[in-house]
């Protein structure tokens, strides 16, 4: 009979992080606000996932829509070379 190894994942402390796009002093998520949108994209032009950026689900959807609109209007590139 094999014994199970101690799993460290259950002993980690989980804490809730606040969304950087929510709150009083948060920047507006808009397709015209290119500086904010570039923070949530990779160098290649891909949209970063919310698990990396710690953005809430609601704000992630707004962010994705704003980035796609900015791409359509040629304010942001689809792919960077």
N, C-alpha and C positions, 0 to 999 in steps of 0.2 A: 504494500500500500504506500503510495506516494503522499508526502505531506505537502500542503500548499505553502508556497512562499508568501512572506508577509507583503501585502500590497500597500504601498505608500499613498496611493491616490485617495483613499478614504480618510486619511488623516490630515489632508490639506485643509487649510482654513479658506472658506469662501466668503468674499465680501462683495457687496454691490457697488459698482462704480457708477458715477453719474455720467450722463451723456454730455459730451462737449458741445453739442448743438442745442441743448435745452437749457433753459434758465434765463435770467434777466439780461446778463451781459453777453449772451451767445450771438454769434454772427447770423445773419439771415441766410437761409438756404434759397438761393435764387440763381437762375441761369446766367445772370449778368455779373454775379459776384465770382469772378474767375479765380481770384486768389484763394478763396475758401475752398472752391471745388478742386483745385490742384492739390490741396493737402490730402484729399481722399482718393487720389489716383496714384498708380505706380508710374515709374519713369517711362514705361512702355505705353501708358495710356489706359491701363485696365483700372476698373473701379475696385477699390479695396473692400474686403468683406467687413461686416459689422463686428465680427469677433476679433478682428485686428484693431479696428479704430474705436471700439467701445461705443458706437453710436446706437441709439435705440432703434427698434424696428420701424417705427413711424418715421423717424428722421432719416433712416437709411433709404426708405422708399422715396421720400422727398428729394434726397441727395441724388439718387439714381436717376430720377426723372429730370432733375435740373442739369445733370451732366449730359444726359442724352439730348436734351434741348440745346445745350450749348454746343454740342458736337454737330447737331443738325444745322445750326446757324454759323458754323465754322469759327466759333470762338475758342473751341478746344479741338485738338486733333483726335481722330479715331485711333490712330496708331502712330507712335513716335518712332522715328528711325534711329 
